[in-house]
C-alpha cells in the first residue's frame, strides 16, 4: 500500500482526536473500471471477498470531488449517525418561526 508522509486531514471530530480522514493509498482504474484495494487497507477495514460496499459521493459545483466506501452491512448505522444530529436540530426548530 502506498502511503504519504503528509496526512491530509479534514478536521477533527472532537478535540484531541486524530484526523477524521487521510490519504492512505493511490489506486489505478483499469479499462473495465475496476480497481484493487490494497491488502493492508482491506485488512484494516475488515473487507473480505464477496463483501458489498456502498459508494457515497460528495459534489462541488456539479462534479464529484470525493468518494467514500462503506461496508453495506454498516450503511444503516452510518446514515443514522449522520442524520441524527440534523434531525435533533430540526426538532428543536419546530416551534420557532
Backbone bond lengths (Angstrom), bond angles and torsions (degrees), N, CA, C in turn:
res aa  C-N    CA-C-N  psi(-1)  N-CA   C-N-CA  omega(-1)  CA-C   N-CA-C  phi
1 X - - - 1.453 - - 1.515 108.12 -
2 X 1.320 116.25 129.25 1.458 119.79 175.47 1.516 108.26 -78.67
3 X 1.311 116.18 141.50 1.456 118.71 175.34 1.511 108.50 -135.82
4 X 1.299 115.08 165.45 1.449 119.75 179.05 1.509 108.40 -115.22
5 X 1.317 115.50 148.87 1.457 118.83 177.76 1.518 110.47 -72.78
6 X 1.321 116.91 -34.25 1.465 120.74 -179.66 1.511 108.80 -93.83
7 X 1.324 116.82 106.89 1.450 120.47 178.49 1.518 108.64 -75.46
8 X 1.327 115.84 136.11 1.444 120.89 177.78 1.516 107.46 -92.39
9 X 1.318 117.60 113.98 1.455 122.07 -175.29 1.513 111.08 -101.73
10 X 1.331 115.38 141.70 1.465 119.94 175.15 1.520 110.40 -102.17
11 X 1.306 116.86 12.64 1.459 120.68 179.72 1.511 110.85 116.66
12 X 1.307 116.16 179.75 1.452 119.86 179.32 1.515 109.36 -121.03
13 X 1.339 116.93 133.58 1.454 119.57 -178.60 1.524 112.75 -67.44
14 X 1.319 116.94 -33.37 1.466 121.03 176.93 1.510 107.89 -141.56
15 X 1.294 115.90 155.13 1.453 120.30 -179.62 1.519 110.17 -57.97
16 X 1.324 116.99 134.69 1.454 121.31 177.70 1.517 113.65 87.04
17 X 1.332 117.87 -11.98 1.463 120.37 178.85 1.525 108.51 -80.26
18 X 1.309 117.09 158.77 1.452 121.98 178.53 1.517 110.98 -75.28
19 X 1.342 117.26 -178.27 1.461 120.85 179.56 1.526 110.44 -59.96
20 X 1.334 117.07 144.96 1.460 119.72 179.68 1.524 111.30 -83.32
21 X 1.305 117.83 -18.89 1.462 119.92 175.78 1.519 109.01 -149.56
22 X 1.323 115.03 154.09 1.459 120.57 179.17 1.518 109.44 -157.69
23 X 1.296 117.09 157.94 1.453 121.87 175.54 1.525 106.90 -80.10
24 X 1.345 116.37 119.99 1.463 119.82 -178.52 1.515 112.63 -113.95
25 X 1.321 118.29 -15.34 1.465 120.93 -179.82 1.519 109.50 -163.70
26 X 1.316 114.81 158.11 1.460 122.13 171.94 1.529 104.82 -121.90
27 X 1.335 117.11 126.19 1.460 121.03 -178.92 1.522 109.24 -121.36
28 X 1.314 116.04 158.34 1.465 121.91 177.56 1.523 109.49 -104.48
29 X 1.318 115.67 149.46 1.460 121.98 175.76 1.519 107.03 -105.72
30 X 1.352 116.52 129.78 1.467 119.42 -178.32 1.531 110.59 -87.07
31 X 1.319 116.32 -178.23 1.464 121.81 -176.25 1.527 112.61 -61.08
32 X 1.335 117.82 -25.05 1.460 121.64 178.64 1.526 111.92 -87.19
33 X 1.330 117.60 -0.66 1.457 121.28 -178.51 1.516 112.97 84.19
34 X 1.327 117.00 12.88 1.454 121.34 -178.47 1.517 111.07 -94.68
35 X 1.329 115.30 152.12 1.457 120.58 175.23 1.518 108.25 -140.30
36 X 1.310 116.22 161.75 1.456 121.40 178.90 1.523 108.31 -112.28
37 X 1.333 116.03 126.18 1.455 120.19 173.42 1.519 107.37 -81.93
38 X 1.320 118.62 128.99 1.458 120.53 -178.70 1.535 111.87 -56.65
39 X 1.330 114.97 144.89 1.464 121.63 -177.38 1.530 111.99 -53.00
40 X 1.331 117.09 -44.61 1.465 120.21 -178.28 1.524 111.67 -60.68
41 X 1.335 116.14 -37.66 1.465 120.99 178.86 1.522 110.38 -69.79
42 X 1.343 116.85 -44.69 1.471 120.04 178.10 1.521 110.50 -59.05
43 X 1.327 116.70 -43.58 1.462 119.97 179.79 1.523 111.37 -64.97
44 X 1.326 117.12 -45.12 1.468 120.96 -179.08 1.530 111.30 -63.27
45 X 1.343 117.05 -33.74 1.456 121.74 -178.25 1.529 112.48 -90.53
46 X 1.334 116.72 -5.45 1.463 119.96 -179.42 1.521 112.77 69.77
47 X 1.339 116.88 32.44 1.465 121.28 -179.44 1.527 108.68 -93.15
48 X 1.337 115.46 126.53 1.468 122.10 -178.80 1.518 109.64 -117.10
49 X 1.354 116.87 160.13 1.471 119.68 176.75 1.530 110.30 -54.31
50 X 1.323 116.41 135.52 1.459 121.65 179.45 1.519 113.85 91.47
51 X 1.334 118.42 -14.32 1.465 120.47 178.05 1.523 109.69 -63.47
52 X 1.308 116.24 147.42 1.459 121.96 176.42 1.526 108.28 -101.92
53 X 1.343 115.67 139.04 1.456 121.91 179.44 1.526 109.10 -120.90
54 X 1.316 116.38 132.85 1.464 121.72 174.89 1.523 107.50 -89.65
55 X 1.314 116.52 137.68 1.463 121.27 178.82 1.524 108.84 -105.68
56 X 1.318 115.70 123.99 1.459 122.60 176.52 1.524 106.93 -110.89
57 X 1.321 116.90 137.93 1.463 119.94 179.59 1.517 110.68 -116.99
58 X 1.304 115.18 152.04 1.459 123.00 170.47 1.517 105.76 -116.45
59 X 1.314 115.94 136.86 1.461 120.43 -178.61 1.516 111.11 -119.88
60 X 1.321 114.80 147.95 1.458 122.47 173.55 1.516 106.32 -136.88
61 X 1.323 115.31 125.62 1.465 121.74 179.07 1.526 111.81 52.67
62 X 1.354 115.89 41.00 1.455 121.20 175.85 1.520 115.83 79.39
63 X 1.324 117.76 3.04 1.469 120.57 179.78 1.523 109.60 -118.21
64 X 1.329 116.04 140.60 1.457 120.44 175.70 1.522 108.07 -70.86
65 X 1.335 116.19 124.35 1.465 120.70 -178.47 1.528 112.37 -114.29
66 X 1.339 116.96 -10.92 1.466 119.47 178.59 1.522 109.41 -154.53
67 X 1.318 115.31 146.13 1.454 123.38 175.83 1.515 107.86 -122.24
68 X 1.316 116.22 142.13 1.460 121.52 176.85 1.518 107.70 -128.68
69 X 1.323 117.60 130.03 1.454 122.19 175.98 1.519 108.84 -101.43
70 X 1.322 117.02 127.91 1.458 122.41 178.60 1.515 108.16 -126.48
71 X 1.331 118.01 130.20 1.460 118.17 174.94 1.536 109.06 -53.98
72 X 1.331 117.02 129.79 1.464 121.20 -174.73 1.522 111.88 -57.22
73 X 1.333 117.32 -34.02 1.463 118.95 -179.17 1.525 112.03 -71.13
74 X 1.322 118.32 -12.04 1.463 121.92 176.99 1.526 112.30 -105.93
75 X 1.323 116.98 0.74 1.459 120.93 -173.94 1.525 112.41 -61.51
76 X 1.329 118.15 -46.25 1.468 120.23 -178.64 1.525 110.26 -60.52
77 X 1.325 116.93 -42.72 1.467 121.32 179.37 1.529 110.78 -63.10
78 X 1.322 116.52 -42.02 1.463 121.38 -179.56 1.528 110.99 -65.99
79 X 1.323 117.07 -44.88 1.465 121.09 179.74 1.530 109.62 -63.05
80 X 1.331 116.87 -43.44 1.463 120.47 179.17 1.530 110.59 -59.26
81 X 1.336 117.03 -44.20 1.466 121.12 -179.64 1.530 111.15 -63.59
82 X 1.326 116.97 -35.65 1.462 120.50 179.35 1.530 112.09 -74.41
83 X 1.329 116.69 -37.04 1.454 119.96 -174.11 1.524 114.44 -87.32
84 X 1.320 118.70 -26.31 1.469 120.58 -178.01 1.529 113.20 -53.69
85 X 1.341 119.49 -47.73 1.471 118.72 178.93 1.533 112.20 -61.43
86 X 1.318 117.15 -36.25 1.470 120.29 178.58 1.521 110.86 -67.22
87 X 1.330 115.90 -41.30 1.456 120.29 -179.96 1.529 110.73 -66.35
88 X 1.317 117.14 -41.13 1.472 120.26 177.67 1.520 110.25 -61.46
89 X 1.327 116.67 -40.35 1.457 121.23 179.28 1.516 111.93 -65.10
90 X 1.346 118.03 -40.04 1.462 120.59 -179.23 1.526 110.70 -71.83
91 X 1.335 117.70 -33.24 1.463 120.79 178.55 1.528 110.19 -67.68
92 X 1.321 117.23 -37.76 1.466 119.27 -179.18 1.528 111.56 -73.06
93 X 1.339 117.35 -17.30 1.461 120.92 179.66 1.528 112.69 -96.06
94 X 1.353 118.81 -0.51 1.461 121.51 -176.32 1.520 113.14 -59.19
95 X 1.310 116.95 -42.99 1.463 119.94 -176.79 1.506 114.25 -81.62
96 X 1.325 117.71 -4.19 1.477 121.81 -177.92 1.513 110.33 -95.23
97 X 1.308 116.52 151.97 1.449 122.15 171.33 1.419 114.65 85.55
